[in-house]
């Protein structure tokens, strides 16, 4: 029997109806995940008065959510490699949706903190599995661009939440408008879950656990949907499937053994990615919430000055001059931010036609360093906003590009574990960055942002030291 490489079969089948439906489901789930993480900063801005959320409470609220994600990532990675990506995404997303809806009904801060932590625990499963699930239905040559297109959802989420908040938060209503906003943030997730129910498991996952028949059934379904009911795998000359670097039945395996292989046999490349994801995720996903916080706190100062000069006048336990009912004007900055992120991802998709992902990431890190330097001097509110965008947005894009690089490097049976370890590291970066900013911003503001310059230079060096072309056999054992 002739064995056909599954990636060659995907090339024959093309990127058709099945892949577009999977992309649409993942796109909606990614919007929901972004609503729950980056968009949550807008919810907090509306809840600050009712929940009495000052800087330190904000720091711990974000830290608790990301700590729960960090703790659970490895568990979800293990489960995804054993039980499949789709099943884990679906079950965990349903639970996270329910818990998030319950958190919108909690009347006091500590109960809210607890439920947001539980929600973070289950959201981590989609963080670990979503990119892997989509990538395993996509041929290798299209993978970076398809994953970047899925990342458009980050920008759309960052437009969707502030637009909805600009309408809801000024309203004086019961239940509170921020609670309605939190409920509305769940809608894309519900849509994504409903679509996912009707989608197949990854055929590459089935091959990784030696279930050839089920892999063939999935590929047959993709073939008929993409090429028409008359076309079958047999008519294309495909009798059975294989993929590079499959784990042999006789090969020693197990969660502890495979983790040991990753951390010892491939220590250099793994630690490079740990450092890269720690810093890119930490700054890219923690700072947007603090950007909104800083803009709201300093909005009522009559004179133009640097951020740090303004923050010297704000007590660390103060909510500043924040109104309990925010206006549409105060949501304008996050909306602009979402448009910038979306535009940057679109530009990145085009740039990838000519430049390698490594070169693009290094360029983005350089832009972020310039943004950190600029925050020391910028006084005009619009220039301060642009400096924040320059720091945050290129790093958000870089995280996605680094993730696609890692997917290409790692064989299927390692992907859940590798993404779990990397996601844990990224969440640790977000947690530490959030707590660090919360405790230093009002005391040693200039140190807060200038330390980031050193972190970014170190990260840029590690990206530069990554091999320009990965040897796909390097993770074979």
C-alpha positions as CSV (number, residue, x, y, z in Angstrom):
1,X,0.0,0.0,0.0
2,X,1.4,3.4,-1.0
3,X,1.7,5.9,1.9
4,X,0.9,9.5,1.0
5,X,2.4,12.3,3.0
6,X,-0.5,14.2,4.6
7,X,1.0,17.6,3.8
8,X,1.2,16.6,0.1
9,X,-2.5,15.5,0.3
10,X,-3.4,18.9,1.8
11,X,-1.6,20.5,-1.1
12,X,-3.8,18.5,-3.5
13,X,-7.0,19.3,-1.7
14,X,-6.2,23.1,-1.4
15,X,-7.4,25.6,1.1
16,X,-11.2,25.0,0.5
17,X,-14.6,25.1,2.2
18,X,-13.6,23.0,5.2
19,X,-10.6,25.1,6.0
20,X,-12.6,28.3,5.7
21,X,-15.2,27.0,8.1
22,X,-12.5,25.9,10.5
23,X,-10.9,29.3,10.2
24,X,-14.2,31.0,10.8
25,X,-14.8,29.0,14.0
26,X,-11.2,29.6,15.3
27,X,-11.6,33.3,14.3
28,X,-14.6,33.7,16.5
29,X,-13.0,31.8,19.4
30,X,-9.9,34.0,19.1
31,X,-12.2,37.1,19.2
32,X,-13.8,35.8,22.4
33,X,-10.4,34.9,24.0
34,X,-9.1,38.4,23.2
35,X,-12.3,39.9,24.6
36,X,-11.7,37.9,27.8
37,X,-8.0,39.0,28.1
38,X,-7.2,42.3,26.4
39,X,-10.8,43.5,26.2
40,X,-11.2,42.8,29.9
41,X,-9.3,46.0,30.6
42,X,-12.2,48.0,29.2
43,X,-14.6,46.0,31.4
44,X,-12.4,46.9,34.4
45,X,-12.4,50.6,33.5
46,X,-16.2,50.5,33.7
47,X,-16.2,48.5,36.9
48,X,-13.5,50.5,38.8
49,X,-15.9,52.5,41.0
50,X,-18.4,49.8,41.7
51,X,-15.7,47.2,42.5
52,X,-13.3,49.8,44.0
53,X,-10.5,48.6,41.8
54,X,-7.3,50.7,42.4
55,X,-3.9,50.0,40.9
56,X,-2.9,47.2,43.2
57,X,-6.3,45.5,42.9
58,X,-6.0,45.8,39.1
59,X,-2.6,44.2,39.2
60,X,-3.7,41.3,41.3
61,X,-6.9,40.8,39.2
62,X,-4.9,40.5,36.1
63,X,-2.2,38.5,37.8
64,X,-4.7,36.0,39.3
65,X,-6.3,35.4,35.9
66,X,-2.9,34.9,34.1
67,X,-1.5,32.8,37.0
68,X,-4.5,30.4,36.6
69,X,-3.7,30.2,32.9
70,X,0.0,29.6,33.6
71,X,-0.8,26.8,36.1
72,X,-3.2,25.0,33.8
73,X,-1.4,25.3,30.5
74,X,0.7,22.2,30.9
75,X,-2.4,20.2,31.9
76,X,-4.3,21.3,28.8
77,X,-1.2,20.5,26.6
78,X,-1.0,17.0,27.9
79,X,-4.8,16.4,27.5
80,X,-4.7,17.8,23.9
81,X,-2.0,15.3,22.9
82,X,-3.9,12.5,24.5
83,X,-7.6,13.3,23.8
84,X,-7.4,15.6,20.8
85,X,-7.3,19.4,20.2
86,X,-11.0,19.8,19.2
87,X,-12.4,18.0,22.2
88,X,-10.3,20.0,24.7
89,X,-11.1,23.3,23.0
90,X,-14.8,22.6,23.0
91,X,-15.2,21.4,26.6
92,X,-13.0,24.1,28.1
93,X,-14.6,26.9,26.1
94,X,-18.1,25.9,27.2
95,X,-17.0,25.9,30.9
96,X,-15.1,29.2,30.5
97,X,-18.2,30.8,28.9
98,X,-20.4,29.7,31.7
99,X,-18.0,30.9,34.4
100,X,-17.5,34.3,32.7
101,X,-21.3,34.8,32.6
102,X,-21.5,34.0,36.3
103,X,-18.7,36.5,37.0
104,X,-20.9,39.2,35.5
105,X,-23.4,38.6,38.3
106,X,-21.0,38.8,41.3
107,X,-21.7,41.8,43.5
108,X,-18.2,42.2,45.2
109,X,-14.5,42.2,44.2
110,X,-13.2,39.0,45.8
111,X,-15.9,36.8,44.4
112,X,-15.3,38.5,41.0
113,X,-11.5,37.8,41.4
114,X,-12.1,34.1,42.1
115,X,-14.4,33.5,39.1
116,X,-12.1,35.4,36.8
117,X,-9.3,33.1,37.9
118,X,-11.4,30.0,37.2
119,X,-12.3,31.5,33.8
120,X,-8.6,32.0,33.1
121,X,-7.9,28.4,34.1
122,X,-10.2,27.1,31.3
123,X,-9.4,29.8,28.7
124,X,-5.8,28.5,28.8
125,X,-6.9,25.4,26.9
126,X,-7.9,27.4,23.8
127,X,-4.7,29.5,24.2
128,X,-2.7,26.2,24.0
129,X,-4.7,24.4,21.3
130,X,-6.4,26.9,18.9
131,X,-3.4,27.7,16.7
132,X,-2.3,24.1,16.6
133,X,-5.8,22.9,15.6
134,X,-6.1,25.4,12.7
135,X,-2.5,24.8,11.6
136,X,-3.0,21.0,11.3
137,X,-5.6,21.6,8.6
138,X,-3.3,24.0,6.6
139,X,-0.5,23.1,4.2
140,X,2.9,24.3,5.4
141,X,3.5,26.9,2.7
142,X,0.2,28.8,3.7
143,X,0.5,28.3,7.4
144,X,2.2,31.6,8.4
145,X,-0.2,33.7,6.4
146,X,-3.3,31.7,7.5
147,X,-2.3,32.0,11.2
148,X,-1.7,35.7,10.7
149,X,-5.1,36.1,9.1
150,X,-6.7,34.4,12.1
151,X,-4.8,37.0,14.2
152,X,-6.9,39.7,12.5
153,X,-9.4,38.7,15.2
154,X,-7.3,40.4,17.8
155,X,-7.7,43.7,16.1
156,X,-11.4,43.2,15.5
157,X,-11.9,42.3,19.2
158,X,-10.0,45.4,20.2
159,X,-12.5,47.4,18.0
160,X,-15.6,45.5,19.0
161,X,-15.2,45.8,22.8
162,X,-14.5,49.5,22.9
163,X,-17.3,50.3,20.4
164,X,-19.8,48.3,22.5
165,X,-18.4,49.9,25.7
166,X,-18.7,53.4,24.2
167,X,-22.4,52.7,23.8
168,X,-23.1,50.8,27.0
169,X,-20.8,52.4,29.7
170,X,-22.3,55.9,29.6
171,X,-25.7,54.4,30.3
172,X,-27.0,54.6,33.9
173,X,-28.8,51.3,34.2
174,X,-29.4,48.2,36.4
175,X,-27.7,45.8,36.1
176,X,-24.6,47.9,35.6
177,X,-23.6,48.6,32.0
178,X,-20.1,47.0,32.5
179,X,-21.9,43.7,33.4
180,X,-23.9,43.8,30.2
181,X,-20.7,44.5,28.3
182,X,-19.0,41.4,29.9
183,X,-22.0,39.3,28.8
184,X,-21.9,40.6,25.3
185,X,-18.2,39.7,25.1
186,X,-19.2,36.0,25.3
187,X,-21.2,36.1,22.0
188,X,-18.3,35.3,19.6
189,X,-17.2,32.4,21.8
190,X,-20.7,30.9,21.7
191,X,-20.8,31.2,17.9
192,X,-17.3,29.6,17.6
193,X,-18.3,26.7,19.9
194,X,-21.5,26.0,18.0
195,X,-19.6,25.8,14.7
196,X,-16.9,23.6,16.4
197,X,-19.4,21.0,17.3
198,X,-19.8,20.1,13.7
199,X,-16.1,20.1,12.8
200,X,-13.7,17.1,12.7
201,X,-10.7,16.4,14.9
202,X,-7.3,17.1,13.4
203,X,-6.2,14.2,11.1
204,X,-2.6,14.8,12.1
205,X,-3.6,14.2,15.7
206,X,-5.2,10.8,14.7
207,X,-2.0,9.9,12.8
208,X,0.1,10.8,15.9
209,X,-1.8,8.2,18.0
210,X,-1.7,5.6,15.1
211,X,-5.4,5.9,14.2
212,X,-5.0,5.6,10.4
213,X,-8.7,4.8,9.7
214,X,-10.0,7.9,11.5
215,X,-7.4,10.1,9.9
216,X,-8.6,8.8,6.5
217,X,-12.2,9.5,7.3
218,X,-11.4,13.1,8.2
219,X,-9.4,13.6,5.1
220,X,-12.2,12.0,3.0
221,X,-14.6,14.5,4.5
222,X,-12.3,17.4,3.7
223,X,-11.8,16.0,0.1
224,X,-15.5,15.8,-0.6
225,X,-16.2,19.3,0.9
226,X,-13.3,21.0,-1.0
227,X,-13.4,19.1,-4.3
228,X,-17.0,18.0,-4.6
229,X,-18.9,14.8,-3.7
230,X,-17.7,13.0,-6.9
231,X,-14.0,13.3,-5.9
232,X,-12.6,10.8,-3.4
233,X,-9.1,10.2,-1.9
234,X,-8.9,7.0,-4.0
235,X,-9.5,9.0,-7.2
236,X,-6.6,11.2,-6.2
237,X,-4.3,8.2,-5.7
238,X,-4.4,8.4,-1.9
239,X,-4.7,5.0,-0.2
240,X,-3.2,5.7,3.3
241,X,-1.5,8.5,5.1
242,X,1.7,9.2,6.9
243,X,3.5,12.3,8.1
244,X,7.2,13.1,8.9
245,X,8.5,12.4,12.4
246,X,5.7,10.1,13.5
247,X,6.2,8.5,16.8
248,X,6.7,4.8,16.4
249,X,4.5,2.4,18.5
250,X,7.7,0.9,20.0
251,X,9.2,4.3,20.8
252,X,9.3,5.2,24.5
253,X,6.8,7.9,25.4
254,X,4.9,9.4,28.3
255,X,4.4,12.9,29.6
256,X,7.4,13.0,31.8
257,X,9.7,11.3,29.3
258,X,8.7,13.6,26.5
259,X,8.9,16.7,28.6
260,X,12.4,15.6,29.6
261,X,13.3,15.1,26.0
262,X,12.2,18.7,25.2
263,X,14.0,20.3,28.1
264,X,17.2,18.3,27.9
265,X,17.8,17.1,24.3
266,X,16.5,20.3,22.8
267,X,17.4,22.6,25.7
268,X,19.0,25.5,23.7
269,X,16.1,26.0,21.2
270,X,13.5,25.6,24.0
271,X,15.1,28.1,26.3
272,X,15.4,30.6,23.4
273,X,11.7,30.3,22.9
274,X,11.0,30.6,26.6
275,X,12.8,33.9,26.8
276,X,11.2,35.2,23.5
277,X,7.7,34.3,24.6
278,X,8.2,35.5,28.2
279,X,9.1,39.0,27.1
280,X,6.9,39.4,24.0
281,X,3.8,38.1,25.7
282,X,4.5,39.9,29.0
283,X,4.8,43.4,27.3
284,X,2.4,42.8,24.5
285,X,-0.6,41.5,26.5
286,X,-0.1,43.2,29.9
287,X,0.6,46.8,28.8
288,X,-2.7,47.4,26.9
289,X,-4.7,47.3,30.1
290,X,-2.2,49.7,31.8
291,X,-2.3,52.0,28.7
292,X,-6.0,52.5,29.1
293,X,-5.6,52.9,32.9
294,X,-2.9,55.5,32.5
295,X,-4.9,57.4,29.8
296,X,-8.0,57.5,32.0
297,X,-6.1,58.5,35.1
298,X,-4.2,61.4,33.4
299,X,-7.1,62.6,31.1
300,X,-8.2,65.3,33.5
301,X,-4.8,67.0,34.0
302,X,-5.1,70.5,32.4
303,X,-1.4,70.7,31.3
304,X,0.6,68.6,28.9
305,X,3.4,66.7,30.5
306,X,5.1,63.3,30.4
307,X,3.3,60.3,31.7
308,X,5.7,60.0,34.7
309,X,5.3,63.6,35.7
310,X,1.5,63.0,35.8
311,X,1.8,59.7,37.6
312,X,3.9,61.4,40.4
313,X,0.7,63.3,41.2
314,X,-1.5,60.1,41.4
315,X,-1.7,58.0,44.6
316,X,-1.1,54.3,44.0
317,X,-4.4,53.5,45.7
318,X,-6.4,56.1,44.0
319,X,-8.9,55.8,41.2
320,X,-7.8,59.3,40.2
321,X,-10.6,61.4,38.7
322,X,-12.2,58.4,37.0
323,X,-16.0,58.7,36.4
324,X,-18.1,55.8,37.3
325,X,-19.9,56.1,33.9
326,X,-17.3,56.4,31.2
327,X,-18.1,58.3,28.0
328,X,-17.7,57.3,24.3
329,X,-14.8,59.7,24.1
330,X,-12.8,57.7,26.6
331,X,-13.3,54.6,24.5
332,X,-11.9,56.3,21.4
333,X,-8.2,55.4,22.3
334,X,-8.9,51.6,22.5
335,X,-10.9,51.8,19.3
336,X,-8.0,53.4,17.5
337,X,-5.7,50.8,19.1
338,X,-7.8,48.0,17.6
339,X,-7.7,49.6,14.2
340,X,-3.9,49.9,14.4
341,X,-3.5,46.3,15.5
342,X,-5.8,45.1,12.6
343,X,-3.9,47.2,10.1
344,X,-0.5,46.0,11.4
345,X,-1.6,42.3,11.0
346,X,-2.7,43.0,7.4
347,X,0.6,44.7,6.6
348,X,2.4,41.7,8.2
349,X,0.6,39.3,5.9
350,X,1.9,41.2,2.9
351,X,5.4,41.6,4.4
352,X,5.7,37.8,4.9
353,X,5.7,37.4,1.1
354,X,9.2,38.9,1.0
355,X,10.8,38.7,4.4
356,X,11.3,35.8,6.8
357,X,9.5,35.7,10.1
358,X,12.7,36.1,12.0
359,X,13.5,39.4,10.2
360,X,10.0,40.7,10.7
361,X,10.1,39.9,14.5
362,X,13.5,41.7,14.9
363,X,12.1,44.7,13.1
364,X,9.0,44.8,15.3
365,X,11.2,44.6,18.5
366,X,13.2,47.6,17.3
367,X,10.0,49.6,16.8
368,X,9.0,48.7,20.4
369,X,12.3,49.9,21.8
370,X,11.8,53.3,20.0
371,X,8.4,53.5,21.7
372,X,9.8,52.8,25.1
373,X,12.4,55.6,24.6
374,X,9.8,58.0,23.4
375,X,7.6,57.6,26.5
376,X,10.4,59.4,28.5
377,X,9.9,62.6,26.5
378,X,6.5,62.7,24.9
379,X,4.1,65.3,26.4
380,X,1.3,65.7,23.9
381,X,-1.5,63.1,24.7
382,X,-1.6,61.9,21.0
383,X,2.2,61.3,20.9
384,X,2.0,59.4,24.2
385,X,-0.7,57.2,22.7
386,X,1.4,56.6,19.5
387,X,4.3,55.7,21.8
388,X,2.2,53.1,23.6
389,X,1.0,51.7,20.2
390,X,4.6,51.5,19.1
391,X,5.5,49.4,22.1
392,X,2.5,47.1,22.3
393,X,1.3,46.3,18.7
394,X,4.5,45.0,17.1
395,X,5.0,42.7,20.1
396,X,1.4,41.3,19.7
397,X,2.2,40.5,16.1
398,X,5.5,39.0,17.0
399,X,4.0,36.6,19.4
400,X,1.8,35.1,16.7
401,X,4.8,34.9,14.2
402,X,6.9,33.2,16.9
403,X,4.1,30.7,17.5
404,X,3.9,29.8,13.8
405,X,7.7,29.3,13.7
406,X,7.4,26.9,16.6
407,X,4.6,24.9,15.0
408,X,6.7,24.3,11.9
409,X,9.6,23.1,14.1
410,X,7.7,20.6,16.4
411,X,6.3,17.2,15.4
412,X,2.6,16.6,16.1
413,X,3.0,14.4,19.1
414,X,5.0,17.2,20.9
415,X,2.9,20.2,19.9
416,X,0.5,20.1,22.8
417,X,3.3,19.9,25.3
418,X,5.5,22.5,23.6
419,X,2.7,25.0,23.3
420,X,1.7,24.3,26.9
421,X,5.3,25.1,28.1
422,X,5.6,28.2,25.9
423,X,2.1,29.4,27.0
424,X,3.0,28.9,30.6
425,X,6.1,31.1,30.0
426,X,4.1,33.7,28.2
427,X,1.5,33.9,31.0
428,X,4.3,34.1,33.5
429,X,5.5,37.1,31.6
430,X,2.1,38.7,31.6
431,X,1.7,38.0,35.4
432,X,5.1,39.5,36.3
433,X,4.8,42.5,34.0
434,X,1.3,43.3,35.4
435,X,2.4,43.1,39.0
436,X,5.6,45.0,38.2
437,X,3.8,47.9,36.5
438,X,1.2,48.0,39.3
439,X,3.8,48.4,42.0
440,X,6.3,50.7,40.2
441,X,4.2,53.0,38.0
442,X,3.3,55.5,40.7
443,X,6.7,55.3,42.5
444,X,9.5,54.9,40.0
445,X,7.8,55.5,36.7
446,X,10.9,56.2,34.6
447,X,12.4,52.9,35.7
448,X,9.2,51.1,34.8
449,X,9.4,51.8,31.1
450,X,13.2,51.9,30.7
451,X,13.7,48.4,32.1
452,X,11.6,47.3,29.2
453,X,14.2,48.6,26.8
454,X,16.8,46.2,28.3
455,X,14.3,43.3,28.2
456,X,13.6,44.0,24.5
457,X,17.2,44.2,23.5
458,X,17.9,40.8,25.1
459,X,14.8,39.3,23.4
460,X,15.9,40.7,20.0
461,X,19.3,39.1,20.4
462,X,17.7,35.7,21.1
463,X,15.5,36.0,18.0
464,X,18.6,36.9,15.9
465,X,20.4,33.8,17.3
466,X,17.5,31.5,16.2
467,X,18.5,29.5,13.1
468,X,17.2,31.1,9.9
469,X,16.0,27.8,8.6
470,X,14.9,25.2,11.1
471,X,16.0,21.7,10.7
472,X,12.8,19.8,10.9
473,X,14.6,16.6,11.9
474,X,16.0,18.3,15.1
475,X,12.9,17.4,17.1
476,X,12.5,13.9,15.7
477,X,13.7,12.1,18.8
